[in-house]
């Protein structure tokens, strides 16, 4: 038996609906892929595309497949937040923020990533623009208006039912089909001119699904692209998107980190999902990202000693795992969002941990994404405090046992001679030879 330990009561077969992800087809290279998110401004002291490019060989060694660049576009000046403004207040869809470099720098980065066998996706903000985006003057009819007929800032109901306002951006109006053409052409610009491999689409559920459907179809005519939605609407998977955010699992993980949940809640997550997805819909799994880090907390603050076990689950439960740049250096500060606040790369303490998990996923089809991977079978290990499961695809199977508690737990796997123990917050991964 090959065992991956610290580095890296019910038995039920949990089958998602069997409907296939028929259109679009997932690009073949996504089947065992992971995603690495890059906050360019904070990634290095220089905060440029060229400075980040120097890290590509290291990330290749870590087993990274997809580089997600947070928005690279110029940032609007009008009503901008803080000193440097928000990446998500786009001032020009077909240009690069001079803070980061230029279009040629992006082309070189993509070319270098491709030479190393990695892909690059851009963060795309389709719901809104900066107040001083050229479209505001050129196409005022592409924007939502208030009762006075004036373009207004974005406001919406958040998850708590409260009205939230983003006063540094203005809302686009997708009732105007001319906007659809303009936005799709802007996305196509980067596929044609920089050879990017797809997009992570910000606030994707604020934009009509029909727009994304036709945009994906147009982009795929240039080259097969990968599309990630910052949303969790199953309908987005029908034609437009390969992957969507699994906020539900992340919520359970954070509760475990606070001591408010455990194996029972993980089993409930599998047995009673709040929404139903196609078996082939990829779900993005994560312990952190730019929003969580800046606004909610660091891994240490959110998960404490449970962090490693939660990361293992993000790699071994169905879905596409995400690493936020800096996590491999045990990022222990909340990065400022509107100011310069570079990551301290004092070490790459957790690089081997992530490299091991990336290799585990690639080498075991049972853990692959969507229908290419195996469904989850919960395992009875004689202890309800432990979360244990198996995934199998063909002859390949992986068994995972996680202790989401602060106390030592005993268990017994089928085939074992006697009981074994699992220390607090630890895990065991078993891959038969």
Secondary structure as UniProt FT lines:
FT   STRAND          2..4
FT   STRAND          13..14
FT   HELIX           28..30
FT   TURN            31..32
FT   STRAND          35..38
FT   HELIX           40..43
FT   HELIX           49..53
FT   TURN            54..55
FT   HELIX           56..61
FT   TURN            62..63
FT   STRAND          66..69
FT   TURN            78..79
FT   TURN            82..84
FT   TURN            87..88
FT   TURN            93..94
FT   TURN            98..100
FT   HELIX           103..115
FT   TURN            116..117
FT   STRAND          119..125
FT   STRAND          128..130
FT   TURN            131..132
FT   HELIX           134..138
FT   HELIX           140..142
FT   TURN            147..148
FT   STRAND          153..157
FT   TURN            159..160
FT   STRAND          163..172
FT   TURN            174..175
FT   HELIX           177..194
FT   STRAND          198..202
FT   HELIX           204..206
FT   HELIX           209..222
FT   STRAND          226..229
FT   HELIX           234..237
FT   TURN            238..240
FT   STRAND          243..245
FT   HELIX           247..257
FT   TURN            258..259
FT   HELIX           263..271
FT   TURN            279..280
FT   STRAND          282..285
FT   HELIX           290..295
FT   HELIX           299..303
FT   HELIX           304..306
FT   HELIX           307..316
FT   STRAND          320..324
FT   TURN            325..326
FT   HELIX           327..329
FT   TURN            349..350
FT   HELIX           351..363
FT   HELIX           365..367
FT   HELIX           370..372
FT   STRAND          376..378
FT   TURN            384..385
FT   STRAND          386..393
FT   TURN            394..395
FT   STRAND          396..403
FT   STRAND          409..411
FT   TURN            414..415
FT   STRAND          420..422
FT   TURN            424..425
FT   STRAND          427..431
//
